Amino acid sequence: MAQRLGERVRGPTEATGLYRAVLLRSASMYSEIQRERADIGGLMARPEHREWNPELIKPKKLLNPVKASRNHQEMHRELLMNHRRGLGVDSKPELQRVLEHRRRNQLIKKKKEELEAKRLQCPFEQELLRRQQRLNQLEKPPEKEEDHALNSLKSGKTHGESPL
């Protein structure tokens, strides 16, 4: 085995014969052999172009644009925080829910205002609306009196009956 190690591994150039055999068998030399093998790089081949021409542009690993974006990093950080807290992925942060609710209410309010503005655009339509409201007001009091009379009749029947 010492011969096989001696054949595979380069020893010191000055060491020959018995001295070389002692070095190869010692524990310190064994650790040096392991270091040399690690330095060699094992089975991986080294690119030769880097050594012979330093002027060439050396290749760099490309970054993933999605993972490099700030939005992705923030989203990933938030997902990790939610996972640590035990929150579900579908649940939104409270601030985001409140802001969405406000935006939704503002849009609804804005649409209502636009509809009102469209309805009341010309003076002719405004006058028609006023007349319609007056007619509704004139028609409402008789209905209220009739409803009041019906209610009094119904209440009289229920109170006037005897339990026998």
TINUKE-342202 format. One line per field, with one value per atom (N, C-alpha, C): chain; x, y, z; residue in one letter. Coordinates in steps of 0.05 Angstrom, whole numbers, plus 5000, padded with zeros to 4 digits. Each point is the difference from the previous one (the first is absolute). Layout:
N
cadena: c(A	...)
xx: c(X	...)
yy: c(Y	...)
zz: c(Z	...)
residuo: c(A	...)
REM end
This chain:
164
cadena: c(A	A	A	A	A	A	A	A	A	A	A	A	A	A	A	A	A	A	A	A	A	A	A	A	A	A	A	A	A	A	A	A	A	A	A	A	A	A	A	A	A	A	A	A	A	A	A	A	A	A	A	A	A	A	A	A	A	A	A	A	A	A	A	A	A	A	A	A	A	A	A	A	A	A	A	A	A	A	A	A	A	A	A	A	A	A	A	A	A	A	A	A	A	A	A	A	A	A	A	A	A	A	A	A	A	A	A	A	A	A	A	A	A	A	A	A	A	A	A	A	A	A	A	A	A	A	A	A	A	A	A	A	A	A	A	A	A	A	A	A	A	A	A	A	A	A	A	A	A	A	A	A	A	A	A	A	A	A	A	A	A	A	A	A	A	A	A	A	A	A	A	A	A	A	A	A	A	A	A	A	A	A	A	A	A	A	A	A	A	A	A	A	A	A	A	A	A	A	A	A	A	A	A	A	A	A	A	A	A	A	A	A	A	A	A	A	A	A	A	A	A	A	A	A	A	A	A	A	A	A	A	A	A	A	A	A	A	A	A	A	A	A	A	A	A	A	A	A	A	A	A	A	A	A	A	A	A	A	A	A	A	A	A	A	A	A	A	A	A	A	A	A	A	A	A	A	A	A	A	A	A	A	A	A	A	A	A	A	A	A	A	A	A	A	A	A	A	A	A	A	A	A	A	A	A	A	A	A	A	A	A	A	A	A	A	A	A	A	A	A	A	A	A	A	A	A	A	A	A	A	A	A	A	A	A	A	A	A	A	A	A	A	A	A	A	A	A	A	A	A	A	A	A	A	A	A	A	A	A	A	A	A	A	A	A	A	A	A	A	A	A	A	A	A	A	A	A	A	A	A	A	A	A	A	A	A	A	A	A	A	A	A	A	A	A	A	A	A	A	A	A	A	A	A	A	A	A	A	A	A	A	A	A	A	A	A	A	A	A	A	A	A	A	A	A	A	A	A	A	A	A	A	A	A	A	A	A	A	A	A	A	A	A	A	A	A	A	A	A	A	A	A	A	A	A	A	A	A	A	A	A	A	A	A	A	A	A	A	A	A	A	A	A	A	A	A	A	A	A	A	A	A	A	A	A	A	A	A	A	A	A	A)
xx: c(5017	4983	5017	5022	5019	5010	5004	5010	4978	4975	4979	4997	5001	4998	5024	5023	5024	4999	4987	4997	4980	4978	4979	5007	5012	5004	5029	5001	5027	5010	5024	5012	5019	5015	5019	5021	5010	5019	5027	5008	5026	4999	4976	4998	5003	5019	5004	5004	4994	5005	4985	5015	4989	4986	5012	4988	4972	4998	4974	4980	5008	4982	4989	5018	4992	4980	5005	4981	4973	5001	4974	4983	5014	4985	4991	5011	4993	4972	4989	4973	5000	5021	5001	5000	5014	5001	4973	4986	4973	4982	5002	4983	5008	5026	5009	4989	4999	4989	4971	4985	4972	4997	5017	4999	5007	5020	5007	4977	4986	4978	4978	4995	4980	5008	5026	5010	4996	5004	4998	4971	4981	4973	4984	5012	4986	4994	4975	4992	4993	4998	4992	5023	4994	5021	5001	5023	5003	4999	4988	5000	5028	5009	5028	5001	4978	5002	5007	4994	5006	5030	5014	5028	5017	4993	5018	4994	4976	4995	4984	5014	4986	4984	5002	4985	4972	4994	4973	4981	4975	4979	4992	5001	4994	4969	4989	4971	4991	4977	4988	4973	4992	4974	4978	4980	4979	4981	4990	4981	4972	4983	4972	4986	4990	4988	4975	4986	4977	5009	5020	5009	5016	5011	5015	4982	4975	4982	4992	4996	4993	4973	4981	4973	5001	5015	5002	5013	5020	5014	4981	4984	4981	4978	4990	4980	5010	5024	5012	5004	5009	5004	4973	4979	4974	4989	5004	4992	5014	5026	5015	4989	4995	4990	4973	4982	4974	5002	5019	5004	5009	5018	5010	4978	4983	4978	4977	4999	4980	4975	5003	4977	4999	4976	4996	5011	5004	5011	4978	4975	4978	4992	5006	4992	5019	4988	5016	5006	5021	5006	4977	4997	4978	5000	5024	5003	4991	5007	4993	4969	4988	4971	4986	5010	4987	5003	5024	5004	4983	4997	4982	4971	4992	4972	4996	5019	4998	4998	5018	5000	4973	4990	4974	4978	5000	4979	5003	5025	5004	4990	5005	4991	4969	4988	4970	4989	5012	4991	5004	5023	5005	4981	4993	4980	4973	4992	4974	4999	5022	5001	4999	5013	5000	4971	4986	4973	4982	5004	4984	5006	5025	5008	4988	4999	4988	4970	4988	4971	4992	5016	4992	5016	5005	5016	4986	4976	4987	4977	4994	4979	4972	4995	4974	4996	5021	4998	4997	5013	4997	4972	4987	4973	4981	5005	4984	5003	5024	5004	4985	5000	4986	4970	4989	4971	4993	5017	4995	5000	5019	5001	4975	4991	4976	4976	4997	4978	5001	5024	5003	4992	5007	4993	4970	4987	4971	4985	5011	4987	5005	5022	5007	4981	4992	4982	4974	4986	4975	5006	5022	5007	5006	5012	5006	4975	4980	4975	4985	5001	4987	5014	5026	5015	4993	4998	4993	4972	4981	4973	5000	5015	5001	5012	5021	5013	4982	4984	4982	4978	4990	4980	5011	5025	5012	5005	5009	5006	4974	4978	4975	4989	5003	4990	5014	5026	5015	4995	4996	4996	4971	4981	4972	4991	5014	4991	5002	4982	5001	5014	5012	5015	4982	4974	4981	4996)
yy: c(4976	5024	5025	4999	5022	5006	4979	5005	5013	4991	5013	5029	5006	5028	5016	4987	5014	5005	4982	5003	5022	5001	5019	5028	5002	5026	5009	5026	5012	5006	4991	5006	5023	5008	5022	4991	5019	4993	4992	5011	4992	4973	4990	4975	4977	4982	4976	4976	4977	4975	4996	4993	4994	5024	5023	5025	5004	4996	5004	4979	4976	4979	5007	5011	5008	5023	5019	5022	4991	4982	4991	4985	4986	4984	5016	5023	5015	5013	5005	5011	5029	5015	5027	5000	4981	4998	4993	4983	4991	5025	5017	5025	5018	5001	5016	4988	4973	4988	5008	5000	5007	5029	5018	5028	5003	4985	5002	4991	4979	4990	5021	5014	5021	5023	5006	5022	4993	4976	4992	5003	4997	5005	4975	4977	4975	4994	4995	4992	5024	5024	5023	5009	5006	5011	5030	5011	5029	5012	5023	5013	5010	4993	5007	5029	5012	5026	5022	4996	5020	5003	4978	5000	5012	4995	5008	5027	5012	5027	5016	5017	5015	5023	5007	5022	4993	4974	4991	5008	5005	5006	4974	5001	4975	4999	4976	4998	5002	5014	5003	4986	4991	4988	5022	4995	5019	5000	5024	5002	4995	4988	4997	5027	5012	5027	5000	4977	4999	5001	4983	4999	5025	5014	5024	5024	4999	5023	5005	5025	5008	4989	5000	4990	4971	4984	4972	4996	5015	4998	5007	5022	5008	4979	4989	4980	4975	4992	4977	5004	5024	5006	4999	5011	5000	4971	4984	4972	4985	5005	4987	5009	5026	5010	4988	4998	4988	4971	4986	4972	4996	5017	4998	5006	5019	5007	4979	4985	4980	5010	5022	5011	4985	4999	4988	5018	4988	5015	5018	4991	5015	5024	5000	5023	5023	5023	5024	5015	5016	5017	5019	5008	5017	5027	5012	5025	4998	4979	4996	4997	4986	4997	5026	5017	5026	5018	5000	5017	4992	4974	4990	5008	4998	5008	5029	5017	5029	5006	4987	5004	4992	4978	4990	5020	5010	5020	5026	5008	5025	4996	4977	4995	5000	4988	4999	5028	5016	5027	5017	4996	5015	4993	4975	4992	5011	5001	5012	5029	5014	5029	5005	4982	5003	4996	4980	4995	5023	5012	5023	5024	5003	5022	4997	4975	4995	5004	4992	5004	5029	5016	5028	5019	4992	5016	5025	4997	5023	5010	5026	5012	4988	4991	4987	4975	4983	4976	5007	5021	5008	5008	5015	5008	4976	4981	4975	4985	4999	4987	5013	5027	5015	4994	5001	4995	4972	4981	4972	4997	5014	4999	5013	5022	5013	4981	4987	4982	4977	4990	4978	5009	5025	5010	5004	5009	5004	4973	4979	4974	4985	5006	4985	5005	5024	5003	4985	4998	4984	4970	4990	4973	4995	5020	4997	5000	5016	5001	4973	4989	4974	4978	5001	4980	5002	5025	5004	4989	5005	4990	4969	4988	4971	4989	5012	4991	5002	5021	5003	4979	4993	4980	4972	4995	4974	4998	5022	4999	4998	5012	4999	4972	4985	4973	4982	5003	4982	5007	5025	5008	4995	5002	4998	4971	4980	4973	4990	4984	4989	4973	4993	4975	4976	5003	4977	4987)
zz: c(5000	5000	5000	5014	5000	4973	4984	4973	4983	5004	4984	5008	5026	5008	4989	5001	4990	4970	4986	4971	4993	5015	4994	5010	5022	5013	4996	4994	4998	5028	5005	5026	4996	5021	4996	4980	4984	4979	5012	5023	5012	5012	5008	5015	4980	5007	4983	5018	4990	5014	5026	5022	5026	5012	4997	5011	4988	4974	4986	5010	5005	5010	5027	5017	5027	4999	4982	4997	4990	4982	4989	5020	5019	5020	5024	5004	5024	4998	5022	5001	4989	5005	4990	4969	4989	4971	4989	5015	4991	4999	5020	4999	4977	4994	4977	4974	4998	4976	4997	5022	4998	4991	5011	4992	4970	4990	4972	4983	5007	4985	4999	5023	5001	4982	5000	4983	4971	4993	4972	4990	5018	4992	4995	5005	4997	4971	4994	4974	4982	5011	4984	4983	4975	4982	5003	4999	5001	4973	4997	4974	4994	4977	4992	4990	4991	4988	5020	5025	5021	5004	4998	5006	4977	4976	4978	4989	5005	4989	5021	5015	5021	4989	4974	4989	4992	4999	4993	5023	4992	5020	5013	5026	5015	5003	4996	5002	5029	5004	5026	5000	5023	5002	4998	4983	4996	5024	5007	5022	4988	5015	4993	5004	4978	5004	5018	5002	5017	5029	5007	5028	5008	4980	5006	5004	4991	5003	5029	5006	5027	5008	4981	5006	5008	4986	5006	5028	5006	5026	5022	4997	5021	5003	4978	5001	5014	4993	5013	5030	5007	5029	5014	4988	5013	5003	4979	5002	5022	5003	5021	5028	5002	5026	5006	4980	5004	5007	4988	5006	5029	5008	5028	5020	4993	5018	5000	4978	4997	4986	4986	4985	4973	4989	4974	4978	4977	4977	4989	5001	4989	5016	5026	5017	4994	4999	4994	5026	4999	5024	5005	5025	5007	4985	4998	4986	4971	4987	4972	4998	5018	4999	5004	5019	5005	4976	4988	4976	4977	4995	4979	5005	5025	5008	4994	5008	4994	4971	4984	4971	4988	5009	4990	5006	5025	5008	4984	4995	4985	4971	4988	4973	4999	5019	5001	5003	5018	5004	4975	4987	4975	4978	4998	4979	5006	5025	5007	4994	5006	4993	4970	4985	4971	4989	5012	4991	5007	5023	5008	4982	4993	4982	4973	4990	4974	5000	5023	5002	5001	5013	5004	4982	4975	4983	4990	4989	4988	5018	4998	5017	4995	4975	4994	5017	5002	5016	5029	5009	5028	5006	4982	5004	5000	4983	5000	5026	5011	5026	5022	5000	5021	4999	4975	4997	5009	4993	5008	5031	5013	5029	5013	4988	5010	4998	4977	4996	5020	5005	5019	5028	5007	5027	5002	4979	5001	5001	4988	5001	5026	5013	5025	5023	5007	5023	4999	4977	5000	5006	4989	5005	5030	5013	5028	5016	4992	5015	4997	4975	4995	5017	5000	5015	5030	5010	5028	5006	4982	5004	5000	4982	4999	5025	5010	5024	5024	5001	5023	5000	4975	4998	5009	4991	5007	5030	5012	5028	5016	4990	5014	5000	4979	4998	5020	5002	5017	5029	5007	5028	5008	4981	5007	5004	4991	5002	5029	5008	5027	5000	5022	5001	5002	5003	5003	4975)
residuo: c(M	M	M	A	A	A	Q	Q	Q	R	R	R	L	L	L	G	G	G	E	E	E	R	R	R	V	V	V	R	R	R	G	G	G	P	P	P	T	T	T	E	E	E	A	A	A	T	T	T	G	G	G	L	L	L	Y	Y	Y	R	R	R	A	A	A	V	V	V	L	L	L	L	L	L	R	R	R	S	S	S	A	A	A	S	S	S	M	M	M	Y	Y	Y	S	S	S	E	E	E	I	I	I	Q	Q	Q	R	R	R	E	E	E	R	R	R	A	A	A	D	D	D	I	I	I	G	G	G	G	G	G	L	L	L	M	M	M	A	A	A	R	R	R	P	P	P	E	E	E	H	H	H	R	R	R	E	E	E	W	W	W	N	N	N	P	P	P	E	E	E	L	L	L	I	I	I	K	K	K	P	P	P	K	K	K	K	K	K	L	L	L	L	L	L	N	N	N	P	P	P	V	V	V	K	K	K	A	A	A	S	S	S	R	R	R	N	N	N	H	H	H	Q	Q	Q	E	E	E	M	M	M	H	H	H	R	R	R	E	E	E	L	L	L	L	L	L	M	M	M	N	N	N	H	H	H	R	R	R	R	R	R	G	G	G	L	L	L	G	G	G	V	V	V	D	D	D	S	S	S	K	K	K	P	P	P	E	E	E	L	L	L	Q	Q	Q	R	R	R	V	V	V	L	L	L	E	E	E	H	H	H	R	R	R	R	R	R	R	R	R	N	N	N	Q	Q	Q	L	L	L	I	I	I	K	K	K	K	K	K	K	K	K	K	K	K	E	E	E	E	E	E	L	L	L	E	E	E	A	A	A	K	K	K	R	R	R	L	L	L	Q	Q	Q	C	C	C	P	P	P	F	F	F	E	E	E	Q	Q	Q	E	E	E	L	L	L	L	L	L	R	R	R	R	R	R	Q	Q	Q	Q	Q	Q	R	R	R	L	L	L	N	N	N	Q	Q	Q	L	L	L	E	E	E	K	K	K	P	P	P	P	P	P	E	E	E	K	K	K	E	E	E	E	E	E	D	D	D	H	H	H	A	A	A	L	L	L	N	N	N	S	S	S	L	L	L	K	K	K	S	S	S	G	G	G	K	K	K	T	T	T	H	H	H	G	G	G	E	E	E	S	S	S	P	P	P	L	L	L)
REM end
